[in-house]
């Protein structure tokens, strides 16, 4: 009886979201959300919009499922619900799916799995395996974090903030790049800058995160990079209340707040679209773990909607080219949650406990 109820709930959920694909075809492409929400204006939404766009263009049905809880077991349960409902391709956004995909990939060899922001591995990290029906995609977030930190300092800011979500590898990479970018720009200008730095324990907007961001603004911080899904809304709200500025993440979040100067974006929709194109063409890159960055046009600042006062497109293009060519290389340690141990003499980092 419990299995029947679960299946019926899955069918209802599919029916509710199916209309988003704009056709009457059964869903072939499924997305399973992570801790965030489909309307998080960030990682989940950016991935889902890429799926929707591809599905409409190719007249293919798509749907998403939101697990009942953020656990490996519930992720696996949702994946299997999607497969039972007819999924041919499953897209999972976030490193939290590394173990669930490792668990199911060889059990369902006829299903294609696209894992965004991670590579499949066992729960104890003893075995990494990307099966022939799976592709893992990670991004060089440190590169776009670097662009954001560099641009903020070049635009005249000397007191910066980084408020990350849960200290997962992608968030850590953003932070490491942000600090190094700020340091590089400060060195060029012959000045020193200060940065408040923290990682929270999640990706939700919370009163606690907003209060911390507000206290930073009150203490003199001029601009904060809100890096963690809906967590950014806490930063935007604090910036609005305290007359501060902010930086969005993952997608162009400029519509979310007038305080957003730019957004550090990943090509989520583009990456998903490329993988779905390969699936359709019969050239799915199964068994591979792809790393996408500036060289792939997979990371960028939102310059079209940017509100910089002095940092311009020419300066951005020149710096982007250096990242794409490998002229600028960055250090990242995903085992260390904060970037305060970096050698950044022109950027003093103060880590704040959450």
VEXLO-716155 format. One record per residue (C-alpha): residue number from 1; x, y negated, z. Coordinates in steps of 0.05 Angstrom, whole numbers, plus 5000, padded with zeros to 4 digits. Layout:
BEGIN
nr, px, py, pz
NUM, X, Y, Z
...
END
This chain:
BEGIN
nr, px, py, pz
1, 5000, 5000, 5000
2, 5056, 4952, 5017
3, 5090, 4965, 4950
4, 5024, 4952, 4914
5, 5013, 4886, 4951
6, 5084, 4864, 4935
7, 5074, 4881, 4862
8, 5009, 4843, 4859
9, 5042, 4782, 4892
10, 5097, 4785, 4840
11, 5046, 4787, 4784
12, 5009, 4727, 4813
13, 5074, 4689, 4820
14, 5094, 4705, 4749
15, 5026, 4681, 4724
16, 5035, 4615, 4761
17, 5103, 4598, 4731
18, 5094, 4631, 4663
19, 5059, 4571, 4634
20, 5124, 4532, 4639
21, 5151, 4567, 4578
22, 5097, 4538, 4534
23, 5074, 4602, 4500
24, 5032, 4664, 4512
25, 5087, 4716, 4509
26, 5103, 4763, 4566
27, 5163, 4739, 4606
28, 5229, 4768, 4579
29, 5277, 4721, 4615
30, 5272, 4715, 4691
31, 5307, 4670, 4740
32, 5312, 4687, 4815
33, 5322, 4625, 4858
34, 5372, 4621, 4914
35, 5363, 4584, 4980
36, 5342, 4522, 4942
37, 5276, 4507, 4909
38, 5257, 4505, 4835
39, 5244, 4430, 4843
40, 5309, 4415, 4881
41, 5330, 4364, 4828
42, 5396, 4399, 4828
43, 5425, 4469, 4817
44, 5363, 4512, 4814
45, 5323, 4462, 4773
46, 5381, 4449, 4725
47, 5388, 4524, 4712
48, 5313, 4535, 4704
49, 5306, 4476, 4656
50, 5360, 4508, 4612
51, 5321, 4573, 4611
52, 5256, 4538, 4595
53, 5287, 4499, 4538
54, 5318, 4561, 4508
55, 5254, 4601, 4516
56, 5212, 4547, 4482
57, 5261, 4540, 4424
58, 5263, 4616, 4413
59, 5189, 4629, 4429
60, 5206, 4676, 4486
61, 5169, 4683, 4552
62, 5204, 4664, 4617
63, 5188, 4663, 4691
64, 5220, 4654, 4759
65, 5213, 4686, 4827
66, 5230, 4655, 4894
67, 5252, 4709, 4945
68, 5216, 4711, 5011
69, 5282, 4703, 5048
70, 5354, 4686, 5031
71, 5383, 4755, 5044
72, 5417, 4807, 4999
73, 5359, 4854, 5009
74, 5307, 4803, 4989
75, 5348, 4781, 4929
76, 5352, 4853, 4906
77, 5278, 4861, 4918
78, 5261, 4801, 4875
79, 5308, 4825, 4820
80, 5274, 4892, 4819
81, 5205, 4859, 4819
82, 5226, 4821, 4757
83, 5252, 4884, 4723
84, 5187, 4921, 4740
85, 5149, 4863, 4708
86, 5189, 4871, 4643
87, 5251, 4827, 4650
88, 5304, 4839, 4597
89, 5350, 4784, 4622
90, 5357, 4760, 4694
91, 5392, 4694, 4711
92, 5414, 4684, 4782
93, 5441, 4615, 4804
94, 5490, 4614, 4861
95, 5546, 4654, 4893
96, 5496, 4684, 4941
97, 5477, 4732, 4886
98, 5547, 4762, 4879
99, 5531, 4822, 4924
100, 5459, 4833, 4898
101, 5482, 4834, 4826
102, 5539, 4881, 4844
103, 5486, 4926, 4875
104, 5437, 4928, 4817
105, 5478, 4918, 4753
106, 5496, 4991, 4740
107, 5429, 5016, 4765
108, 5395, 4978, 4708
109, 5443, 4983, 4648
110, 5390, 4960, 4598
111, 5380, 4893, 4634
112, 5427, 4835, 4622
113, 5449, 4796, 4683
114, 5475, 4724, 4680
115, 5507, 4704, 4747
116, 5519, 4630, 4753
117, 5572, 4606, 4802
118, 5599, 4674, 4820
119, 5628, 4742, 4803
120, 5598, 4808, 4828
121, 5631, 4842, 4887
122, 5616, 4890, 4944
123, 5593, 4864, 5011
124, 5661, 4876, 5042
125, 5698, 4843, 4983
126, 5737, 4907, 4973
127, 5712, 4917, 4902
128, 5700, 4866, 4847
129, 5664, 4893, 4786
130, 5629, 4857, 4729
131, 5592, 4911, 4691
132, 5584, 4913, 4615
133, 5514, 4885, 4621
134, 5535, 4827, 4666
135, 5571, 4761, 4656
136, 5596, 4718, 4713
137, 5603, 4643, 4702
138, 5639, 4595, 4748
139, 5654, 4521, 4738
140, 5714, 4478, 4752
141, 5675, 4433, 4799
142, 5740, 4404, 4825
143, 5748, 4370, 4757
144, 5683, 4332, 4760
145, 5693, 4319, 4834
146, 5759, 4288, 4814
147, 5724, 4244, 4763
148, 5674, 4221, 4816
149, 5727, 4204, 4868
150, 5772, 4169, 4818
151, 5715, 4128, 4789
152, 5689, 4107, 4858
153, 5757, 4079, 4878
154, 5771, 4047, 4810
155, 5703, 4014, 4817
156, 5727, 3980, 4880
157, 5707, 4025, 4938
158, 5756, 4039, 4993
159, 5712, 4075, 5044
160, 5682, 4138, 5016
161, 5643, 4197, 5042
162, 5634, 4270, 5023
163, 5573, 4307, 5051
164, 5573, 4379, 5025
165, 5522, 4433, 5035
166, 5540, 4502, 5059
167, 5615, 4512, 5048
168, 5609, 4559, 4989
169, 5664, 4559, 4936
170, 5629, 4511, 4888
171, 5618, 4459, 4943
172, 5689, 4467, 4967
173, 5715, 4455, 4897
174, 5674, 4392, 4889
175, 5702, 4365, 4954
176, 5774, 4382, 4938
177, 5769, 4347, 4871
178, 5735, 4286, 4901
179, 5791, 4275, 4951
180, 5845, 4284, 4899
181, 5810, 4237, 4851
182, 5803, 4183, 4904
183, 5876, 4192, 4922
184, 5900, 4187, 4850
185, 5861, 4122, 4837
186, 5884, 4092, 4903
187, 5956, 4108, 4884
188, 5948, 4075, 4817
189, 5920, 4013, 4851
190, 5973, 4013, 4905
191, 5922, 4017, 4961
192, 5898, 4067, 5013
193, 5827, 4091, 5021
194, 5789, 4127, 5076
195, 5741, 4185, 5069
196, 5691, 4216, 5118
197, 5682, 4290, 5102
198, 5635, 4344, 5125
199, 5600, 4408, 5104
200, 5532, 4425, 5132
201, 5504, 4495, 5141
202, 5453, 4492, 5085
203, 5425, 4457, 5024
204, 5361, 4427, 5052
205, 5346, 4354, 5066
206, 5346, 4348, 5142
207, 5337, 4291, 5193
208, 5405, 4310, 5221
209, 5441, 4302, 5155
210, 5406, 4236, 5142
211, 5425, 4211, 5211
212, 5498, 4229, 5200
213, 5499, 4195, 5132
214, 5466, 4133, 5162
215, 5519, 4131, 5217
216, 5573, 4133, 5164
217, 5542, 4075, 5126
218, 5535, 4036, 5191
219, 5609, 4050, 5205
220, 5630, 4019, 5139
221, 5626, 4076, 5089
222, 5606, 4047, 5022
223, 5590, 4107, 4979
224, 5575, 4180, 4995
225, 5578, 4240, 4949
226, 5518, 4283, 4969
227, 5538, 4352, 4946
228, 5488, 4406, 4962
229, 5421, 4411, 4927
230, 5365, 4378, 4966
231, 5416, 4357, 5019
232, 5430, 4299, 4972
233, 5361, 4271, 4988
234, 5384, 4260, 5059
235, 5443, 4219, 5033
236, 5399, 4180, 4985
237, 5349, 4163, 5040
238, 5404, 4140, 5086
239, 5436, 4099, 5030
240, 5369, 4065, 5017
241, 5358, 4048, 5090
242, 5429, 4024, 5102
243, 5441, 3988, 5036
244, 5494, 4039, 5015
245, 5511, 4074, 4950
246, 5511, 4148, 4932
247, 5534, 4199, 4881
248, 5489, 4256, 4857
249, 5509, 4327, 4841
250, 5499, 4384, 4791
251, 5451, 4346, 4745
252, 5437, 4272, 4731
253, 5400, 4252, 4794
254, 5394, 4178, 4777
255, 5318, 4180, 4777
256, 5319, 4203, 4849
257, 5346, 4139, 4880
258, 5366, 4069, 4860
259, 5427, 4079, 4904
260, 5458, 4131, 4858
261, 5518, 4103, 4820
262, 5531, 4166, 4780
263, 5524, 4242, 4785
264, 5577, 4296, 4782
265, 5546, 4345, 4733
266, 5556, 4417, 4713
267, 5532, 4441, 4645
268, 5482, 4490, 4676
269, 5431, 4487, 4620
270, 5486, 4490, 4567
271, 5520, 4550, 4599
272, 5455, 4589, 4606
273, 5435, 4571, 4535
274, 5501, 4596, 4508
275, 5493, 4663, 4544
276, 5421, 4670, 4520
277, 5443, 4654, 4449
278, 5495, 4710, 4455
279, 5442, 4757, 4482
280, 5396, 4742, 4423
281, 5453, 4750, 4373
282, 5474, 4817, 4403
283, 5541, 4790, 4425
284, 5528, 4784, 4500
285, 5597, 4776, 4535
286, 5584, 4831, 4585
287, 5640, 4851, 4631
288, 5670, 4781, 4630
289, 5679, 4728, 4684
290, 5680, 4661, 4648
291, 5709, 4597, 4678
292, 5681, 4534, 4646
293, 5707, 4463, 4656
294, 5726, 4399, 4620
295, 5758, 4438, 4562
296, 5689, 4469, 4549
297, 5650, 4403, 4561
298, 5619, 4441, 4619
299, 5630, 4386, 4671
300, 5620, 4311, 4666
301, 5599, 4247, 4701
302, 5531, 4219, 4683
303, 5558, 4158, 4647
304, 5494, 4142, 4607
305, 5458, 4124, 4672
306, 5518, 4101, 4713
307, 5517, 4036, 4751
308, 5592, 4022, 4756
309, 5613, 3950, 4758
310, 5684, 3957, 4730
311, 5697, 4030, 4714
312, 5678, 4038, 4641
313, 5669, 4091, 4587
314, 5739, 4081, 4558
315, 5771, 4094, 4626
316, 5727, 4155, 4636
317, 5742, 4183, 4567
318, 5817, 4176, 4578
319, 5815, 4212, 4645
320, 5769, 4266, 4620
321, 5817, 4280, 4563
322, 5874, 4290, 4613
323, 5832, 4341, 4651
324, 5811, 4377, 4588
325, 5882, 4382, 4562
326, 5910, 4406, 4628
327, 5953, 4343, 4638
328, 5918, 4334, 4705
329, 5917, 4396, 4748
330, 5885, 4402, 4816
331, 5894, 4442, 4880
332, 5836, 4481, 4911
333, 5833, 4529, 4970
334, 5765, 4560, 4975
335, 5785, 4595, 5039
336, 5792, 4527, 5073
337, 5725, 4491, 5080
338, 5752, 4420, 5081
339, 5804, 4383, 5040
340, 5838, 4347, 5097
341, 5901, 4389, 5092
342, 5915, 4365, 5021
343, 5976, 4321, 5011
344, 5938, 4256, 4995
345, 5979, 4199, 5025
346, 5933, 4146, 4993
347, 5869, 4178, 5019
348, 5860, 4191, 5093
349, 5808, 4245, 5105
350, 5768, 4249, 5170
351, 5731, 4315, 5179
352, 5666, 4308, 5218
353, 5636, 4369, 5252
354, 5563, 4382, 5234
END
